[in-house]
Amino acid sequence: MKKYIAFIDVINYRMGRIAMYGVFALVGILLWSSISKTFFLPSLWTLEMAQFTMVAYYILGGPYSIQMGSNVRMDLLYGGWRKHTRLWVDCITVFCLIFYLGVMLYGGWDSTSYSLMYGERSPTAWRPYLWPIKVIMCFGIFMMIMQCTSELFKDILRLRGEEV
């Protein structure tokens, strides 16, 4: 379990640190959109490219967010519990998250294979292919599942009294 945790945590940490710079790409795209609308002809690609960049930014940053513990929790009850109780609850509730992500991955995989098979394009004036962002989404969701599994293993080890 410790080797799996170390391997997945390193990959997701690096991927998250790289994904953080996606916000600069997003700012650049939106800046160009503003400049082109003000001084030149409006660009057809900027709105959709900004949306694709934002999706990649938060999907690839999701595993890093889970790893750093910056995901949202319901602290109404959780915050007052003992550490041991929180670990048990985390061990149980992570299965709900893994199930949810698994359903998303199943749908994403089906949609991605359709997109690749038929050359699906966006119905906008720019008409980009949709498979690249769908592949990124599937990869990000898969890595979130791997990170959730890593977090489950960490909780199990902590319940055993081992250091992670």
C-alpha positions in Angstrom: 0.0 0.0 0.0 2.8 2.4 0.8 4.4 2.0 -2.6 1.1 2.6 -4.3 0.5 5.7 -2.2 4.0 7.1 -2.9 3.7 6.4 -6.7 0.2 8.0 -7.1 1.0 10.9 -4.8 4.1 11.8 -6.8 2.3 11.7 -10.1 -0.7 13.7 -8.9 1.5 16.2 -7.1 3.5 16.9 -10.2 0.4 16.9 -12.4 -1.3 19.4 -10.1 1.7 21.7 -9.9 1.8 21.8 -13.7 -2.0 22.2 -14.0 -1.7 25.3 -11.8 -0.1 27.1 -14.6 -3.2 26.5 -16.7 -4.7 29.7 -15.1 -2.0 31.7 -17.0 -3.1 30.1 -20.3 -6.7 31.0 -19.4 -5.8 34.6 -18.6 -3.8 34.8 -21.9 -6.7 33.5 -23.9 -9.2 35.9 -22.3 -6.8 38.8 -22.7 -6.5 38.0 -26.4 -10.2 37.8 -26.6 -10.6 41.3 -25.1 -7.9 42.8 -27.3 -9.2 41.2 -30.5 -12.7 42.4 -29.8 -11.6 45.9 -29.0 -9.0 46.5 -31.8 -9.4 43.8 -34.4 -12.1 41.4 -35.5 -13.4 39.2 -32.7 -11.8 35.7 -32.6 -14.1 32.8 -33.0 -12.0 30.4 -31.0 -11.4 32.3 -27.7 -14.6 31.5 -25.8 -14.5 27.8 -26.5 -10.8 27.6 -25.9 -11.2 29.3 -22.6 -13.8 26.8 -21.6 -11.6 23.9 -22.7 -8.7 25.4 -20.7 -10.8 25.8 -17.6 -12.1 22.2 -17.8 -8.5 20.9 -18.1 -7.4 23.2 -15.3 -9.9 21.9 -12.7 -10.1 18.3 -13.9 -6.3 17.8 -13.8 -6.1 19.8 -10.6 -8.7 17.7 -8.9 -6.4 14.8 -7.7 -4.0 17.4 -6.4 -6.8 19.1 -4.5 -7.8 15.7 -3.0 -4.2 15.0 -2.0 -3.7 18.4 -0.3 -7.0 18.0 1.6 -8.4 21.2 0.1 -11.6 19.5 -1.0 -14.8 20.7 0.7 -16.1 18.8 3.7 -19.3 19.2 5.8 -17.7 20.3 9.0 -21.0 20.6 10.9 -20.5 17.2 12.4 -17.1 16.1 11.0 -15.1 18.9 12.7 -16.1 17.9 16.2 -15.4 14.2 15.9 -12.3 12.4 17.2 -9.6 11.7 14.7 -10.3 7.9 14.8 -14.0 8.5 14.0 -13.1 10.8 11.1 -10.8 8.2 9.7 -13.6 5.6 9.8 -16.0 7.9 8.2 -13.5 8.8 5.5 -12.9 5.1 4.8 -16.6 4.6 4.3 -17.5 7.7 2.4 -14.6 7.5 0.0 -16.5 4.5 -1.6 -19.3 6.9 -2.5 -16.8 9.2 -4.2 -15.1 6.4 -6.0 -18.6 5.1 -7.2 -19.5 8.6 -8.4 -16.2 9.1 -10.2 -16.5 5.6 -11.7 -19.9 6.5 -13.2 -18.4 9.7 -14.6 -15.5 7.8 -16.0 -17.8 5.2 -17.6 -19.9 8.0 -19.3 -16.8 9.9 -20.2 -15.1 6.9 -21.8 -18.3 6.1 -23.8 -18.5 9.7 -24.9 -14.8 9.8 -25.8 -15.0 6.6 -27.9 -18.0 8.0 -29.7 -16.2 11.3 -30.3 -13.1 9.5 -31.7 -15.1 7.1 -33.8 -17.3 9.7 -35.5 -15.0 12.7 -35.4 -17.4 14.7 -33.2 -17.0 18.4 -33.5 -18.5 21.3 -31.5 -21.6 22.9 -33.1 -20.2 26.4 -32.9 -18.6 28.5 -35.7 -15.1 27.4 -34.7 -16.1 23.7 -34.8 -13.1 22.2 -32.9 -12.8 18.4 -32.5 -14.1 17.4 -29.0 -12.0 14.3 -28.4 -8.9 16.1 -27.0 -10.8 17.6 -24.1 -12.8 14.4 -23.5 -9.5 12.4 -23.3 -8.2 15.0 -20.8 -11.4 14.6 -18.8 -11.2 10.8 -18.7 -7.6 10.9 -17.7 -8.3 13.4 -14.9 -11.2 11.4 -13.6 -9.1 8.3 -13.6 -6.4 10.0 -11.7 -8.9 11.2 -9.2 -10.0 7.6 -8.6 -6.4 6.6 -8.1 -5.9 9.5 -5.6 -9.1 8.5 -3.7 -7.8 5.0 -3.5 -4.5 6.4 -2.2 -6.4 8.4 0.4 -8.3 5.3 1.4 -5.0 3.4 1.9 -3.6 6.3 4.0 -6.7 6.2 6.2 -6.4 2.4 6.6 -2.7 2.7 7.6 -3.5 5.4 10.1 -6.3 3.3 11.6 -3.7 0.6 12.1 -1.4 3.1 13.8 1.2 3.2 11.0 2.9 6.4 9.8 2.2 7.4 6.2 
